[in-house]
């Protein structure tokens, strides 16, 4: 069990205190899209001939890497949130 559990359950305070970084809702969508792209790549059968080339796979990998860089760059430490409302920056 985690250090944040009591009797097998986590309290709301435990959850809040365990948050280290906060990401914007739009970045959550980017993470879902990146995960879906990687899941699709994982379905490729490399033993069968395919019109999908290594260049295509590399392009998807570059897209995922770029999105991950943006998500991580936009993340804020939970104890150092900006003073402005992030929704106002959209």
MDAnalysis code that builds the backbone (N, CA, C; Angstrom):
import MDAnalysis as mda
import numpy as np

u = mda.Universe.empty(270, n_residues=90, atom_resindex=np.repeat(np.arange(90), 3), trajectory=True)
u.add_TopologyAttr("name", ["N", "CA", "C"] * 90)
u.add_TopologyAttr("resid", np.arange(1, 91))
u.add_TopologyAttr("resname", ["UNK", "UNK", "UNK", "UNK", "UNK", "UNK", "UNK", "UNK", "UNK", "UNK", "UNK", "UNK", "UNK", "UNK", "UNK", "UNK", "UNK", "UNK", "UNK", "UNK", "UNK", "UNK", "UNK", "UNK", "UNK", "UNK", "UNK", "UNK", "UNK", "UNK", "UNK", "UNK", "UNK", "UNK", "UNK", "UNK", "UNK", "UNK", "UNK", "UNK", "UNK", "UNK", "UNK", "UNK", "UNK", "UNK", "UNK", "UNK", "UNK", "UNK", "UNK", "UNK", "UNK", "UNK", "UNK", "UNK", "UNK", "UNK", "UNK", "UNK", "UNK", "UNK", "UNK", "UNK", "UNK", "UNK", "UNK", "UNK", "UNK", "UNK", "UNK", "UNK", "UNK", "UNK", "UNK", "UNK", "UNK", "UNK", "UNK", "UNK", "UNK", "UNK", "UNK", "UNK", "UNK", "UNK", "UNK", "UNK", "UNK", "UNK"])
u.atoms.positions = np.array([
    [0.827, -1.184, 0.000],
    [0.000, 0.000, 0.000],
    [0.870, 1.245, 0.000],
    [0.331, 2.260, -0.619],
    [1.024, 3.535, -0.672],
    [1.051, 4.185, 0.707],
    [2.002, 5.073, 0.889],
    [2.070, 5.826, 2.147],
    [0.863, 6.744, 2.302],
    [0.142, 6.967, 1.209],
    [-1.009, 7.869, 1.250],
    [-2.334, 7.141, 1.475],
    [-2.284, 5.878, 1.839],
    [-3.542, 5.156, 2.038],
    [-3.773, 4.911, 3.520],
    [-5.025, 4.917, 3.866],
    [-5.437, 4.576, 5.224],
    [-6.532, 3.540, 5.109],
    [-6.291, 2.385, 5.663],
    [-7.285, 1.309, 5.605],
    [-7.706, 0.996, 4.169],
    [-6.762, 1.107, 3.242],
    [-7.044, 0.773, 1.854],
    [-7.759, 1.850, 1.063],
    [-8.058, 2.988, 1.653],
    [-8.722, 4.069, 0.917],
    [-7.908, 5.350, 1.055],
    [-8.063, 6.210, 0.089],
    [-7.367, 7.502, 0.114],
    [-8.380, 8.591, 0.416],
    [-8.022, 9.472, 1.296],
    [-8.891, 10.609, 1.585],
    [-8.659, 11.694, 0.539],
    [-9.565, 12.649, 0.464],
    [-9.409, 13.764, -0.481],
    [-8.112, 14.519, -0.206],
    [-7.779, 14.696, 1.059],
    [-6.536, 15.393, 1.414],
    [-5.322, 14.612, 0.936],
    [-5.371, 13.280, 1.017],
    [-4.263, 12.455, 0.530],
    [-4.058, 12.661, -0.961],
    [-5.160, 12.694, -1.701],
    [-5.069, 12.869, -3.151],
    [-4.480, 14.234, -3.477],
    [-4.988, 15.278, -2.866],
    [-4.495, 16.633, -3.135],
    [-3.031, 16.754, -2.752],
    [-2.646, 16.199, -1.629],
    [-1.256, 16.298, -1.180],
    [-0.302, 15.478, -2.035],
    [-0.820, 14.522, -2.798],
    [0.059, 13.687, -3.625],
    [0.269, 14.276, -5.020],
    [-0.411, 15.365, -5.340],
    [-0.273, 15.981, -6.661],
    [1.037, 16.757, -6.716],
    [1.843, 16.441, -7.730],
    [3.133, 17.115, -7.873],
    [3.123, 18.124, -9.016],
    [2.431, 17.776, -10.106],
    [2.353, 18.662, -11.261],
    [0.909, 18.766, -11.727],
    [0.566, 19.909, -12.311],
    [-0.765, 20.146, -12.830],
    [-0.633, 20.468, -14.313],
    [-1.488, 19.836, -15.128],
    [-1.497, 20.129, -16.559],
    [-2.877, 20.659, -16.936],
    [-2.917, 21.462, -17.975],
    [-4.157, 22.071, -18.448],
    [-5.009, 21.002, -19.143],
    [-6.317, 21.222, -19.144],
    [-7.251, 20.276, -19.760],
    [-6.921, 20.037, -21.229],
    [-6.523, 21.072, -21.953],
    [-6.152, 20.909, -23.366],
    [-4.962, 19.968, -23.514],
    [-4.053, 20.017, -22.554],
    [-2.898, 19.126, -22.610],
    [-3.292, 17.686, -22.310],
    [-4.328, 17.486, -21.512],
    [-4.835, 16.133, -21.292],
    [-5.328, 15.563, -22.615],
    [-6.024, 16.381, -23.411],
    [-6.482, 15.941, -24.729],
    [-5.301, 15.567, -25.616],
    [-4.236, 16.348, -25.548],
    [-3.042, 16.036, -26.342],
    [-2.441, 14.699, -25.922],
    [-2.447, 14.440, -24.618],
    [-1.919, 13.163, -24.134],
    [-2.764, 11.992, -24.632],
    [-4.091, 12.166, -24.628],
    [-4.972, 11.107, -25.145],
    [-4.692, 10.864, -26.622],
    [-4.530, 11.917, -27.411],
    [-4.255, 11.769, -28.837],
    [-2.913, 11.073, -29.071],
    [-1.923, 11.439, -28.275],
    [-0.608, 10.795, -28.397],
    [-0.710, 9.317, -28.050],
    [-1.455, 8.999, -27.004],
    [-1.617, 7.600, -26.621],
    [-2.315, 6.815, -27.729],
    [-3.332, 7.403, -28.347],
    [-4.042, 6.720, -29.426],
    [-3.125, 6.499, -30.621],
    [-2.285, 7.462, -30.939],
    [-1.343, 7.307, -32.048],
    [-0.364, 6.173, -31.776],
    [0.144, 6.116, -30.558],
    [1.094, 5.051, -30.203],
    [0.399, 3.696, -30.204],
    [-0.833, 3.643, -29.710],
    [-1.590, 2.384, -29.733],
    [-1.794, 1.884, -31.163],
    [-2.082, 2.804, -32.092],
    [-2.239, 2.401, -33.485],
    [-0.924, 1.879, -34.069],
    [0.177, 2.517, -33.725],
    [1.478, 2.027, -34.201],
    [1.762, 0.628, -33.671],
    [1.354, 0.377, -32.442],
    [1.596, -0.932, -31.837],
    [0.832, -2.040, -32.552],
    [-0.236, -1.698, -33.249],
    [-1.032, -2.698, -33.964],
    [-0.425, -3.115, -35.299],
    [0.574, -2.358, -35.771],
    [1.183, -2.684, -37.059],
    [1.883, -4.029, -36.993],
    [1.639, -4.839, -38.007],
    [2.301, -6.141, -38.107],
    [3.516, -5.969, -39.008],
    [4.686, -5.998, -38.419],
    [5.907, -5.750, -39.186],
    [6.311, -6.939, -40.046],
    [5.675, -8.093, -39.830],
    [6.013, -9.270, -40.628],
    [5.283, -9.290, -41.969],
    [4.274, -8.463, -42.131],
    [3.477, -8.426, -43.355],
    [3.829, -7.183, -44.171],
    [3.805, -7.315, -45.497],
    [4.026, -6.131, -46.335],
    [2.948, -5.083, -46.061],
    [3.345, -3.821, -46.068],
    [2.403, -2.752, -45.745],
    [2.784, -1.491, -46.512],
    [1.773, -0.681, -46.853],
    [2.088, 0.608, -47.490],
    [2.641, 1.617, -46.481],
    [2.610, 1.270, -45.206],
    [3.141, 2.149, -44.167],
    [4.645, 1.918, -44.064],
    [5.410, 2.980, -44.257],
    [6.865, 2.866, -44.251],
    [7.435, 3.359, -42.922],
    [8.715, 3.164, -42.758],
    [9.397, 3.677, -41.574],
    [9.324, 5.196, -41.511],
    [9.258, 5.839, -42.664],
    [9.097, 7.304, -42.675],
    [7.773, 7.716, -42.051],
    [6.716, 6.960, -42.327],
    [5.410, 7.242, -41.732],
    [5.462, 7.065, -40.215],
    [6.073, 5.986, -39.788],
    [6.177, 5.705, -38.351],
    [7.012, 6.781, -37.664],
    [8.094, 7.187, -38.310],
    [8.944, 8.238, -37.742],
    [8.187, 9.561, -37.641],
    [7.323, 9.848, -38.612],
    [6.541, 11.085, -38.561],
    [5.577, 11.072, -37.379],
    [4.950, 9.923, -37.126],
    [4.042, 9.813, -35.983],
    [4.835, 9.942, -34.684],
    [5.994, 9.316, -34.616],
    [6.835, 9.406, -33.415],
    [7.259, 10.857, -33.163],
    [7.592, 11.582, -34.229],
    [7.979, 12.990, -34.077],
    [6.797, 13.821, -33.584],
    [5.599, 13.532, -34.095],
    [4.389, 14.230, -33.652],
    [4.150, 13.989, -32.163],
    [4.266, 12.740, -31.741],
    [4.047, 12.394, -30.332],
    [5.107, 13.064, -29.461],
    [6.354, 13.012, -29.875],
    [7.437, 13.623, -29.097],
    [7.230, 15.127, -28.954],
    [6.817, 15.791, -30.033],
    [6.583, 17.243, -29.982],
    [5.434, 17.576, -29.030],
    [4.358, 16.802, -29.100],
    [3.237, 17.048, -28.192],
    [3.638, 16.808, -26.737],
    [4.419, 15.772, -26.486],
    [4.873, 15.524, -25.106],
    [5.745, 16.663, -24.605],
    [6.598, 17.212, -25.473],
    [7.417, 18.362, -25.083],
    [6.540, 19.546, -24.686],
    [5.487, 19.800, -25.464],
    [4.586, 20.910, -25.153],
    [3.844, 20.669, -23.843],
    [3.349, 19.456, -23.644],
    [2.617, 19.150, -22.407],
    [3.526, 19.340, -21.202],
    [4.728, 18.796, -21.273],
    [5.656, 18.928, -20.149],
    [6.082, 20.378, -19.947],
    [6.217, 21.114, -21.028],
    [6.581, 22.520, -20.919],
    [5.478, 23.374, -20.309],
    [4.236, 22.950, -20.493],
    [3.100, 23.688, -19.945],
    [2.740, 23.268, -18.529],
    [3.309, 22.175, -18.045],
    [2.979, 21.684, -16.702],
    [3.540, 22.639, -15.646],
    [2.818, 22.735, -14.552],
    [3.240, 23.587, -13.441],
    [3.327, 22.742, -12.184],
    [4.325, 23.018, -11.372],
    [4.389, 22.358, -10.068],
    [3.149, 22.768, -9.288],
    [2.554, 21.824, -8.599],
    [1.306, 22.078, -7.886],
    [1.476, 23.140, -6.803],
    [2.661, 23.228, -6.240],
    [2.878, 24.218, -5.181],
    [3.359, 25.560, -5.723],
    [3.471, 25.686, -7.051],
    [3.931, 26.933, -7.669],
    [3.052, 27.311, -8.853],
    [1.741, 27.258, -8.666],
    [0.827, 27.595, -9.754],
    [0.918, 29.080, -10.073],
    [0.756, 29.420, -11.359],
    [0.810, 30.841, -11.725],
    [-0.342, 31.610, -11.087],
    [-0.133, 32.898, -10.888],
    [-1.146, 33.736, -10.243],
    [-2.338, 33.979, -11.160],
    [-2.146, 33.894, -12.484],
    [-3.245, 34.143, -13.411],
    [-4.059, 32.877, -13.597],
    [-5.312, 33.048, -13.940],
    [-6.168, 31.922, -14.250],
    [-5.729, 31.380, -15.605],
    [-5.386, 30.098, -15.672],
    [-4.890, 29.529, -16.928],
    [-5.932, 29.602, -18.035],
    [-7.208, 29.593, -17.701],
    [-8.246, 29.686, -18.715],
    [-8.184, 31.034, -19.430],
    [-7.701, 32.073, -18.767],
    [-7.589, 33.388, -19.382],
    [-6.472, 33.443, -20.424],
    [-5.579, 32.492, -20.416],
    [-4.444, 32.500, -21.351],
    [-4.764, 31.800, -22.663],
    [-5.933, 31.190, -22.754],
    [-6.300, 30.471, -23.983],
    [-6.805, 31.405, -25.051],
])
